[in-house]
Amino acid sequence: AENLLCRLQENFQALTEKLTLRNILFGRWVTFNFLLEEMGERINDLEKRVADLMTEAGVENSDEELK
């Protein structure tokens, strides 16, 4: 019975460590995803501002010219 209790404790500890690691990785994934979305929004904003400045300056804005 003591051996069984030790094995159960070891299995519980291993499961706890796996869940903890999974939670840490998930938290980092959520943070990374948020940062990517934030960066995408900033890039879109920057593109709009550049297009607005080009319009104010009287410069034609086409995809071919930007490539």
mmCIF file of the N, C-alpha and C atoms, coordinates in Angstrom:
data_MODEL
# 
_entry.id   MODEL 
# 
loop_
_atom_site.group_PDB 
_atom_site.id 
_atom_site.type_symbol 
_atom_site.label_atom_id 
_atom_site.label_alt_id 
_atom_site.label_comp_id 
_atom_site.label_asym_id 
_atom_site.label_entity_id 
_atom_site.label_seq_id 
_atom_site.pdbx_PDB_ins_code 
_atom_site.Cartn_x 
_atom_site.Cartn_y 
_atom_site.Cartn_z 
_atom_site.occupancy 
_atom_site.B_iso_or_equiv 
_atom_site.pdbx_formal_charge 
_atom_site.auth_seq_id 
_atom_site.auth_comp_id 
_atom_site.auth_asym_id 
_atom_site.auth_atom_id 
_atom_site.pdbx_PDB_model_num 
ATOM 1   N N  . ALA A 1 1  ? 0.829  -1.192 0.000   1.00 0.00 ? 1  ALA A N  1 
ATOM 2   C CA . ALA A 1 1  ? 0.000  0.000  0.000   1.00 0.00 ? 1  ALA A CA 1 
ATOM 3   C C  . ALA A 1 1  ? 0.872  1.255  0.000   1.00 0.00 ? 1  ALA A C  1 
ATOM 4   N N  . GLU A 1 2  ? 1.983  1.195  0.724   1.00 0.00 ? 2  GLU A N  1 
ATOM 5   C CA . GLU A 1 2  ? 2.876  2.361  0.774   1.00 0.00 ? 2  GLU A CA 1 
ATOM 6   C C  . GLU A 1 2  ? 3.494  2.623  -0.589  1.00 0.00 ? 2  GLU A C  1 
ATOM 7   N N  . ASN A 1 3  ? 3.852  1.554  -1.291  1.00 0.00 ? 3  ASN A N  1 
ATOM 8   C CA . ASN A 1 3  ? 4.421  1.683  -2.633  1.00 0.00 ? 3  ASN A CA 1 
ATOM 9   C C  . ASN A 1 3  ? 3.410  2.308  -3.590  1.00 0.00 ? 3  ASN A C  1 
ATOM 10  N N  . LEU A 1 4  ? 2.173  1.884  -3.484  1.00 0.00 ? 4  LEU A N  1 
ATOM 11  C CA . LEU A 1 4  ? 1.117  2.437  -4.335  1.00 0.00 ? 4  LEU A CA 1 
ATOM 12  C C  . LEU A 1 4  ? 0.929  3.927  -4.052  1.00 0.00 ? 4  LEU A C  1 
ATOM 13  N N  . LEU A 1 5  ? 0.959  4.301  -2.777  1.00 0.00 ? 5  LEU A N  1 
ATOM 14  C CA . LEU A 1 5  ? 0.819  5.709  -2.397  1.00 0.00 ? 5  LEU A CA 1 
ATOM 15  C C  . LEU A 1 5  ? 1.967  6.542  -2.962  1.00 0.00 ? 5  LEU A C  1 
ATOM 16  N N  . CYS A 1 6  ? 3.184  6.011  -2.904  1.00 0.00 ? 6  CYS A N  1 
ATOM 17  C CA . CYS A 1 6  ? 4.349  6.719  -3.466  1.00 0.00 ? 6  CYS A CA 1 
ATOM 18  C C  . CYS A 1 6  ? 4.193  6.905  -4.966  1.00 0.00 ? 6  CYS A C  1 
ATOM 19  N N  . ARG A 1 7  ? 3.741  5.881  -5.673  1.00 0.00 ? 7  ARG A N  1 
ATOM 20  C CA . ARG A 1 7  ? 3.559  5.974  -7.125  1.00 0.00 ? 7  ARG A CA 1 
ATOM 21  C C  . ARG A 1 7  ? 2.472  6.993  -7.460  1.00 0.00 ? 7  ARG A C  1 
ATOM 22  N N  . LEU A 1 8  ? 1.392  6.978  -6.676  1.00 0.00 ? 8  LEU A N  1 
ATOM 23  C CA . LEU A 1 8  ? 0.332  7.963  -6.906  1.00 0.00 ? 8  LEU A CA 1 
ATOM 24  C C  . LEU A 1 8  ? 0.840  9.380  -6.693  1.00 0.00 ? 8  LEU A C  1 
ATOM 25  N N  . GLN A 1 9  ? 1.635  9.587  -5.660  1.00 0.00 ? 9  GLN A N  1 
ATOM 26  C CA . GLN A 1 9  ? 2.197  10.917 -5.399  1.00 0.00 ? 9  GLN A CA 1 
ATOM 27  C C  . GLN A 1 9  ? 3.133  11.352 -6.524  1.00 0.00 ? 9  GLN A C  1 
ATOM 28  N N  . GLU A 1 10 ? 3.944  10.417 -7.016  1.00 0.00 ? 10 GLU A N  1 
ATOM 29  C CA . GLU A 1 10 ? 4.850  10.741 -8.131  1.00 0.00 ? 10 GLU A CA 1 
ATOM 30  C C  . GLU A 1 10 ? 4.063  11.104 -9.383  1.00 0.00 ? 10 GLU A C  1 
ATOM 31  N N  . ASN A 1 11 ? 3.012  10.316 -9.673  1.00 0.00 ? 11 ASN A N  1 
ATOM 32  C CA . ASN A 1 11 ? 2.194  10.604 -10.859 1.00 0.00 ? 11 ASN A CA 1 
ATOM 33  C C  . ASN A 1 11 ? 1.479  11.951 -10.721 1.00 0.00 ? 11 ASN A C  1 
ATOM 34  N N  . PHE A 1 12 ? 0.990  12.241 -9.522  1.00 0.00 ? 12 PHE A N  1 
ATOM 35  C CA . PHE A 1 12 ? 0.326  13.520 -9.279  1.00 0.00 ? 12 PHE A CA 1 
ATOM 36  C C  . PHE A 1 12 ? 1.301  14.669 -9.444  1.00 0.00 ? 12 PHE A C  1 
ATOM 37  N N  . GLN A 1 13 ? 2.500  14.510 -8.936  1.00 0.00 ? 13 GLN A N  1 
ATOM 38  C CA . GLN A 1 13 ? 3.525  15.551 -9.058  1.00 0.00 ? 13 GLN A CA 1 
ATOM 39  C C  . GLN A 1 13 ? 3.889  15.786 -10.524 1.00 0.00 ? 13 GLN A C  1 
ATOM 40  N N  . ALA A 1 14 ? 4.044  14.694 -11.277 1.00 0.00 ? 14 ALA A N  1 
ATOM 41  C CA . ALA A 1 14 ? 4.380  14.822 -12.703 1.00 0.00 ? 14 ALA A CA 1 
ATOM 42  C C  . ALA A 1 14 ? 3.256  15.527 -13.459 1.00 0.00 ? 14 ALA A C  1 
ATOM 43  N N  . LEU A 1 15 ? 2.013  15.170 -13.141 1.00 0.00 ? 15 LEU A N  1 
ATOM 44  C CA . LEU A 1 15 ? 0.870  15.806 -13.792 1.00 0.00 ? 15 LEU A CA 1 
ATOM 45  C C  . LEU A 1 15 ? 0.810  17.286 -13.434 1.00 0.00 ? 15 LEU A C  1 
ATOM 46  N N  . THR A 1 16 ? 1.056  17.618 -12.194 1.00 0.00 ? 16 THR A N  1 
ATOM 47  C CA . THR A 1 16 ? 1.065  19.015 -11.749 1.00 0.00 ? 16 THR A CA 1 
ATOM 48  C C  . THR A 1 16 ? 2.125  19.817 -12.496 1.00 0.00 ? 16 THR A C  1 
ATOM 49  N N  . GLU A 1 17 ? 3.309  19.252 -12.663 1.00 0.00 ? 17 GLU A N  1 
ATOM 50  C CA . GLU A 1 17 ? 4.381  19.940 -13.386 1.00 0.00 ? 17 GLU A CA 1 
ATOM 51  C C  . GLU A 1 17 ? 4.009  20.145 -14.850 1.00 0.00 ? 17 GLU A C  1 
ATOM 52  N N  . LYS A 1 18 ? 3.399  19.146 -15.477 1.00 0.00 ? 18 LYS A N  1 
ATOM 53  C CA . LYS A 1 18 ? 2.987  19.276 -16.877 1.00 0.00 ? 18 LYS A CA 1 
ATOM 54  C C  . LYS A 1 18 ? 1.932  20.376 -17.030 1.00 0.00 ? 18 LYS A C  1 
ATOM 55  N N  . LEU A 1 19 ? 0.960  20.397 -16.116 1.00 0.00 ? 19 LEU A N  1 
ATOM 56  C CA . LEU A 1 19 ? -0.086 21.419 -16.193 1.00 0.00 ? 19 LEU A CA 1 
ATOM 57  C C  . LEU A 1 19 ? 0.485  22.816 -15.954 1.00 0.00 ? 19 LEU A C  1 
ATOM 58  N N  . THR A 1 20 ? 1.405  22.922 -15.034 1.00 0.00 ? 20 THR A N  1 
ATOM 59  C CA . THR A 1 20 ? 2.044  24.208 -14.769 1.00 0.00 ? 20 THR A CA 1 
ATOM 60  C C  . THR A 1 20 ? 2.798  24.695 -16.005 1.00 0.00 ? 20 THR A C  1 
ATOM 61  N N  . LEU A 1 21 ? 3.558  23.807 -16.624 1.00 0.00 ? 21 LEU A N  1 
ATOM 62  C CA . LEU A 1 21 ? 4.293  24.162 -17.841 1.00 0.00 ? 21 LEU A CA 1 
ATOM 63  C C  . LEU A 1 21 ? 3.330  24.548 -18.957 1.00 0.00 ? 21 LEU A C  1 
ATOM 64  N N  . ARG A 1 22 ? 2.256  23.800 -19.097 1.00 0.00 ? 22 ARG A N  1 
ATOM 65  C CA . ARG A 1 22 ? 1.270  24.105 -20.140 1.00 0.00 ? 22 ARG A CA 1 
ATOM 66  C C  . ARG A 1 22 ? 0.661  25.485 -19.905 1.00 0.00 ? 22 ARG A C  1 
ATOM 67  N N  . ASN A 1 23 ? 0.352  25.810 -18.661 1.00 0.00 ? 23 ASN A N  1 
ATOM 68  C CA . ASN A 1 23 ? -0.208 27.131 -18.345 1.00 0.00 ? 23 ASN A CA 1 
ATOM 69  C C  . ASN A 1 23 ? 0.787  28.246 -18.638 1.00 0.00 ? 23 ASN A C  1 
ATOM 70  N N  . ILE A 1 24 ? 2.051  28.021 -18.320 1.00 0.00 ? 24 ILE A N  1 
ATOM 71  C CA . ILE A 1 24 ? 3.085  29.023 -18.604 1.00 0.00 ? 24 ILE A CA 1 
ATOM 72  C C  . ILE A 1 24 ? 3.205  29.235 -20.110 1.00 0.00 ? 24 ILE A C  1 
ATOM 73  N N  . LEU A 1 25 ? 3.263  28.130 -20.866 1.00 0.00 ? 25 LEU A N  1 
ATOM 74  C CA . LEU A 1 25 ? 3.390  28.246 -22.320 1.00 0.00 ? 25 LEU A CA 1 
ATOM 75  C C  . LEU A 1 25 ? 2.164  28.894 -22.939 1.00 0.00 ? 25 LEU A C  1 
ATOM 76  N N  . PHE A 1 26 ? 0.987  28.551 -22.432 1.00 0.00 ? 26 PHE A N  1 
ATOM 77  C CA . PHE A 1 26 ? -0.237 29.163 -22.958 1.00 0.00 ? 26 PHE A CA 1 
ATOM 78  C C  . PHE A 1 26 ? -0.244 30.663 -22.682 1.00 0.00 ? 26 PHE A C  1 
ATOM 79  N N  . GLY A 1 27 ? 0.173  31.055 -21.477 1.00 0.00 ? 27 GLY A N  1 
ATOM 80  C CA . GLY A 1 27 ? 0.239  32.475 -21.143 1.00 0.00 ? 27 GLY A CA 1 
ATOM 81  C C  . GLY A 1 27 ? 1.189  33.227 -22.050 1.00 0.00 ? 27 GLY A C  1 
ATOM 82  N N  . ARG A 1 28 ? 2.325  32.609 -22.351 1.00 0.00 ? 28 ARG A N  1 
ATOM 83  C CA . ARG A 1 28 ? 3.284  33.261 -23.263 1.00 0.00 ? 28 ARG A CA 1 
ATOM 84  C C  . ARG A 1 28 ? 2.735  33.337 -24.671 1.00 0.00 ? 28 ARG A C  1 
ATOM 85  N N  . TRP A 1 29 ? 2.000  32.293 -25.106 1.00 0.00 ? 29 TRP A N  1 
ATOM 86  C CA . TRP A 1 29 ? 1.403  32.286 -26.438 1.00 0.00 ? 29 TRP A CA 1 
ATOM 87  C C  . TRP A 1 29 ? 0.374  33.412 -26.547 1.00 0.00 ? 29 TRP A C  1 
ATOM 88  N N  . VAL A 1 30 ? -0.450 33.577 -25.504 1.00 0.00 ? 30 VAL A N  1 
ATOM 89  C CA . VAL A 1 30 ? -1.457 34.647 -25.516 1.00 0.00 ? 30 VAL A CA 1 
ATOM 90  C C  . VAL A 1 30 ? -0.768 36.009 -25.598 1.00 0.00 ? 30 VAL A C  1 
ATOM 91  N N  . THR A 1 31 ? 0.285  36.186 -24.813 1.00 0.00 ? 31 THR A N  1 
ATOM 92  C CA . THR A 1 31 ? 1.028  37.450 -24.831 1.00 0.00 ? 31 THR A CA 1 
ATOM 93  C C  . THR A 1 31 ? 1.637  37.697 -26.206 1.00 0.00 ? 31 THR A C  1 
ATOM 94  N N  . PHE A 1 32 ? 2.244  36.665 -26.799 1.00 0.00 ? 32 PHE A N  1 
ATOM 95  C CA . PHE A 1 32 ? 2.858  36.783 -28.119 1.00 0.00 ? 32 PHE A CA 1 
ATOM 96  C C  . PHE A 1 32 ? 1.805  37.152 -29.165 1.00 0.00 ? 32 PHE A C  1 
ATOM 97  N N  . ASN A 1 33 ? 0.644  36.488 -29.097 1.00 0.00 ? 33 ASN A N  1 
ATOM 98  C CA . ASN A 1 33 ? -0.438 36.778 -30.034 1.00 0.00 ? 33 ASN A CA 1 
ATOM 99  C C  . ASN A 1 33 ? -0.904 38.224 -29.904 1.00 0.00 ? 33 ASN A C  1 
ATOM 100 N N  . PHE A 1 34 ? -1.033 38.698 -28.665 1.00 0.00 ? 34 PHE A N  1 
ATOM 101 C CA . PHE A 1 34 ? -1.443 40.077 -28.425 1.00 0.00 ? 34 PHE A CA 1 
ATOM 102 C C  . PHE A 1 34 ? -0.435 41.046 -29.037 1.00 0.00 ? 34 PHE A C  1 
ATOM 103 N N  . LEU A 1 35 ? 0.853  40.759 -28.834 1.00 0.00 ? 35 LEU A N  1 
ATOM 104 C CA . LEU A 1 35 ? 1.888  41.645 -29.369 1.00 0.00 ? 35 LEU A CA 1 
ATOM 105 C C  . LEU A 1 35 ? 1.873  41.661 -30.889 1.00 0.00 ? 35 LEU A C  1 
ATOM 106 N N  . LEU A 1 36 ? 1.634  40.502 -31.508 1.00 0.00 ? 36 LEU A N  1 
ATOM 107 C CA . LEU A 1 36 ? 1.549  40.461 -32.976 1.00 0.00 ? 36 LEU A CA 1 
ATOM 108 C C  . LEU A 1 36 ? 0.377  41.294 -33.479 1.00 0.00 ? 36 LEU A C  1 
ATOM 109 N N  . GLU A 1 37 ? -0.767 41.178 -32.812 1.00 0.00 ? 37 GLU A N  1 
ATOM 110 C CA . GLU A 1 37 ? -1.932 41.971 -33.213 1.00 0.00 ? 37 GLU A CA 1 
ATOM 111 C C  . GLU A 1 37 ? -1.658 43.464 -33.050 1.00 0.00 ? 37 GLU A C  1 
ATOM 112 N N  . GLU A 1 38 ? -1.022 43.811 -31.942 1.00 0.00 ? 38 GLU A N  1 
ATOM 113 C CA . GLU A 1 38 ? -0.687 45.213 -31.685 1.00 0.00 ? 38 GLU A CA 1 
ATOM 114 C C  . GLU A 1 38 ? 0.261  45.750 -32.763 1.00 0.00 ? 38 GLU A C  1 
ATOM 115 N N  . MET A 1 39 ? 1.261  44.949 -33.124 1.00 0.00 ? 39 MET A N  1 
ATOM 116 C CA . MET A 1 39 ? 2.210  45.361 -34.149 1.00 0.00 ? 39 MET A CA 1 
ATOM 117 C C  . MET A 1 39 ? 1.499  45.517 -35.492 1.00 0.00 ? 39 MET A C  1 
ATOM 118 N N  . GLY A 1 40 ? 0.588  44.597 -35.804 1.00 0.00 ? 40 GLY A N  1 
ATOM 119 C CA . GLY A 1 40 ? -0.166 44.694 -37.053 1.00 0.00 ? 40 GLY A CA 1 
ATOM 120 C C  . GLY A 1 40 ? -0.988 45.962 -37.117 1.00 0.00 ? 40 GLY A C  1 
ATOM 121 N N  . GLU A 1 41 ? -1.619 46.324 -35.993 1.00 0.00 ? 41 GLU A N  1 
ATOM 122 C CA . GLU A 1 41 ? -2.414 47.565 -35.954 1.00 0.00 ? 41 GLU A CA 1 
ATOM 123 C C  . GLU A 1 41 ? -1.526 48.782 -36.144 1.00 0.00 ? 41 GLU A C  1 
ATOM 124 N N  . ARG A 1 42 ? -0.345 48.763 -35.550 1.00 0.00 ? 42 ARG A N  1 
ATOM 125 C CA . ARG A 1 42 ? 0.570  49.900 -35.701 1.00 0.00 ? 42 ARG A CA 1 
ATOM 126 C C  . ARG A 1 42 ? 1.068  50.029 -37.132 1.00 0.00 ? 42 ARG A C  1 
ATOM 127 N N  . ILE A 1 43 ? 1.330  48.895 -37.772 1.00 0.00 ? 43 ILE A N  1 
ATOM 128 C CA . ILE A 1 43 ? 1.773  48.923 -39.175 1.00 0.00 ? 43 ILE A CA 1 
ATOM 129 C C  . ILE A 1 43 ? 0.661  49.480 -40.056 1.00 0.00 ? 43 ILE A C  1 
ATOM 130 N N  . ASN A 1 44 ? -0.572 49.028 -39.822 1.00 0.00 ? 44 ASN A N  1 
ATOM 131 C CA . ASN A 1 44 ? -1.706 49.554 -40.598 1.00 0.00 ? 44 ASN A CA 1 
ATOM 132 C C  . ASN A 1 44 ? -1.851 51.052 -40.403 1.00 0.00 ? 44 ASN A C  1 
ATOM 133 N N  . ASP A 1 45 ? -1.710 51.508 -39.174 1.00 0.00 ? 45 ASP A N  1 
ATOM 134 C CA . ASP A 1 45 ? -1.801 52.941 -38.884 1.00 0.00 ? 45 ASP A CA 1 
ATOM 135 C C  . ASP A 1 45 ? -0.692 53.714 -39.589 1.00 0.00 ? 45 ASP A C  1 
ATOM 136 N N  . LEU A 1 46 ? 0.517  53.164 -39.551 1.00 0.00 ? 46 LEU A N  1 
ATOM 137 C CA . LEU A 1 46 ? 1.646  53.811 -40.221 1.00 0.00 ? 46 LEU A CA 1 
ATOM 138 C C  . LEU A 1 46 ? 1.417  53.889 -41.729 1.00 0.00 ? 46 LEU A C  1 
ATOM 139 N N  . GLU A 1 47 ? 0.912  52.806 -42.330 1.00 0.00 ? 47 GLU A N  1 
ATOM 140 C CA . GLU A 1 47 ? 0.634  52.816 -43.768 1.00 0.00 ? 47 GLU A CA 1 
ATOM 141 C C  . GLU A 1 47 ? -0.400 53.885 -44.115 1.00 0.00 ? 47 GLU A C  1 
ATOM 142 N N  . LYS A 1 48 ? -1.431 54.012 -43.268 1.00 0.00 ? 48 LYS A N  1 
ATOM 143 C CA . LYS A 1 48 ? -2.449 55.029 -43.519 1.00 0.00 ? 48 LYS A CA 1 
ATOM 144 C C  . LYS A 1 48 ? -1.855 56.426 -43.418 1.00 0.00 ? 48 LYS A C  1 
ATOM 145 N N  . ARG A 1 49 ? -1.027 56.648 -42.414 1.00 0.00 ? 49 ARG A N  1 
ATOM 146 C CA . ARG A 1 49 ? -0.412 57.978 -42.254 1.00 0.00 ? 49 ARG A CA 1 
ATOM 147 C C  . ARG A 1 49 ? 0.498  58.311 -43.432 1.00 0.00 ? 49 ARG A C  1 
ATOM 148 N N  . VAL A 1 50 ? 1.260  57.333 -43.901 1.00 0.00 ? 50 VAL A N  1 
ATOM 149 C CA . VAL A 1 50 ? 2.137  57.559 -45.062 1.00 0.00 ? 50 VAL A CA 1 
ATOM 150 C C  . VAL A 1 50 ? 1.292  57.884 -46.285 1.00 0.00 ? 50 VAL A C  1 
ATOM 151 N N  . ALA A 1 51 ? 0.201  57.135 -46.484 1.00 0.00 ? 51 ALA A N  1 
ATOM 152 C CA . ALA A 1 51 ? -0.684 57.397 -47.633 1.00 0.00 ? 51 ALA A CA 1 
ATOM 153 C C  . ALA A 1 51 ? -1.284 58.791 -47.535 1.00 0.00 ? 51 ALA A C  1 
ATOM 154 N N  . ASP A 1 52 ? -1.693 59.192 -46.315 1.00 0.00 ? 52 ASP A N  1 
ATOM 155 C CA . ASP A 1 52 ? -2.242 60.540 -46.123 1.00 0.00 ? 52 ASP A CA 1 
ATOM 156 C C  . ASP A 1 52 ? -1.206 61.618 -46.440 1.00 0.00 ? 52 ASP A C  1 
ATOM 157 N N  . LEU A 1 53 ? 0.027  61.406 -45.986 1.00 0.00 ? 53 LEU A N  1 
ATOM 158 C CA . LEU A 1 53 ? 1.087  62.379 -46.268 1.00 0.00 ? 53 LEU A CA 1 
ATOM 159 C C  . LEU A 1 53 ? 1.386  62.459 -47.756 1.00 0.00 ? 53 LEU A C  1 
ATOM 160 N N  . MET A 1 54 ? 1.370  61.290 -48.416 1.00 0.00 ? 54 MET A N  1 
ATOM 161 C CA . MET A 1 54 ? 1.619  61.278 -49.859 1.00 0.00 ? 54 MET A CA 1 
ATOM 162 C C  . MET A 1 54 ? 0.514  62.025 -50.590 1.00 0.00 ? 54 MET A C  1 
ATOM 163 N N  . THR A 1 55 ? -0.726 61.854 -50.129 1.00 0.00 ? 55 THR A N  1 
ATOM 164 C CA . THR A 1 55 ? -1.854 62.561 -50.744 1.00 0.00 ? 55 THR A CA 1 
ATOM 165 C C  . THR A 1 55 ? -1.709 64.070 -50.545 1.00 0.00 ? 55 THR A C  1 
ATOM 166 N N  . GLU A 1 56 ? -1.348 64.465 -49.324 1.00 0.00 ? 56 GLU A N  1 
ATOM 167 C CA . GLU A 1 56 ? -1.140 65.886 -49.041 1.00 0.00 ? 56 GLU A CA 1 
ATOM 168 C C  . GLU A 1 56 ? -0.026 66.465 -49.906 1.00 0.00 ? 56 GLU A C  1 
ATOM 169 N N  . ALA A 1 57 ? 0.980  65.650 -50.190 1.00 0.00 ? 57 ALA A N  1 
ATOM 170 C CA . ALA A 1 57 ? 2.115  66.132 -50.986 1.00 0.00 ? 57 ALA A CA 1 
ATOM 171 C C  . ALA A 1 57 ? 1.832  66.050 -52.479 1.00 0.00 ? 57 ALA A C  1 
ATOM 172 N N  . GLY A 1 58 ? 0.685  65.473 -52.840 1.00 0.00 ? 58 GLY A N  1 
ATOM 173 C CA . GLY A 1 58 ? 0.331  65.365 -54.251 1.00 0.00 ? 58 GLY A CA 1 
ATOM 174 C C  . GLY A 1 58 ? 1.030  64.233 -54.959 1.00 0.00 ? 58 GLY A C  1 
ATOM 175 N N  . VAL A 1 59 ? 1.486  63.252 -54.230 1.00 0.00 ? 59 VAL A N  1 
ATOM 176 C CA . VAL A 1 59 ? 2.159  62.101 -54.824 1.00 0.00 ? 59 VAL A CA 1 
ATOM 177 C C  . VAL A 1 59 ? 1.139  60.998 -55.032 1.00 0.00 ? 59 VAL A C  1 
ATOM 178 N N  . GLU A 1 60 ? 1.159  60.400 -56.238 1.00 0.00 ? 60 GLU A N  1 
ATOM 179 C CA . GLU A 1 60 ? 0.250  59.281 -56.513 1.00 0.00 ? 60 GLU A CA 1 
ATOM 180 C C  . GLU A 1 60 ? 0.675  58.082 -55.674 1.00 0.00 ? 60 GLU A C  1 
ATOM 181 N N  . ASN A 1 61 ? -0.307 57.369 -55.176 1.00 0.00 ? 61 ASN A N  1 
ATOM 182 C CA . ASN A 1 61 ? -0.030 56.202 -54.329 1.00 0.00 ? 61 ASN A CA 1 
ATOM 183 C C  . ASN A 1 61 ? -0.599 54.969 -55.001 1.00 0.00 ? 61 ASN A C  1 
ATOM 184 N N  . SER A 1 62 ? 0.294  54.133 -55.542 1.00 0.00 ? 62 SER A N  1 
ATOM 185 C CA . SER A 1 62 ? -0.161 52.867 -56.123 1.00 0.00 ? 62 SER A CA 1 
ATOM 186 C C  . SER A 1 62 ? 0.700  51.734 -55.579 1.00 0.00 ? 62 SER A C  1 
ATOM 187 N N  . ASP A 1 63 ? 0.150  50.545 -55.590 1.00 0.00 ? 63 ASP A N  1 
ATOM 188 C CA . ASP A 1 63 ? 0.894  49.396 -55.075 1.00 0.00 ? 63 ASP A CA 1 
ATOM 189 C C  . ASP A 1 63 ? 2.166  49.137 -55.856 1.00 0.00 ? 63 ASP A C  1 
ATOM 190 N N  . GLU A 1 64 ? 2.116  49.371 -57.162 1.00 0.00 ? 64 GLU A N  1 
ATOM 191 C CA . GLU A 1 64 ? 3.327  49.134 -57.968 1.00 0.00 ? 64 GLU A CA 1 
ATOM 192 C C  . GLU A 1 64 ? 4.469  50.064 -57.560 1.00 0.00 ? 64 GLU A C  1 
ATOM 193 N N  . GLU A 1 65 ? 4.131  51.320 -57.242 1.00 0.00 ? 65 GLU A N  1 
ATOM 194 C CA . GLU A 1 65 ? 5.174  52.269 -56.858 1.00 0.00 ? 65 GLU A CA 1 
ATOM 195 C C  . GLU A 1 65 ? 5.802  51.928 -55.514 1.00 0.00 ? 65 GLU A C  1 
ATOM 196 N N  . LEU A 1 66 ? 5.018  51.286 -54.637 1.00 0.00 ? 66 LEU A N  1 
ATOM 197 C CA . LEU A 1 66 ? 5.521  50.979 -53.310 1.00 0.00 ? 66 LEU A CA 1 
ATOM 198 C C  . LEU A 1 66 ? 6.402  49.731 -53.286 1.00 0.00 ? 66 LEU A C  1 
ATOM 199 N N  . LYS A 1 67 ? 6.343  48.928 -54.366 1.00 0.00 ? 67 LYS A N  1 
ATOM 200 C CA . LYS A 1 67 ? 7.106  47.660 -54.377 1.00 0.00 ? 67 LYS A CA 1 
ATOM 201 C C  . LYS A 1 67 ? 8.508  47.850 -54.845 1.00 0.00 ? 67 LYS A C  1 
# 
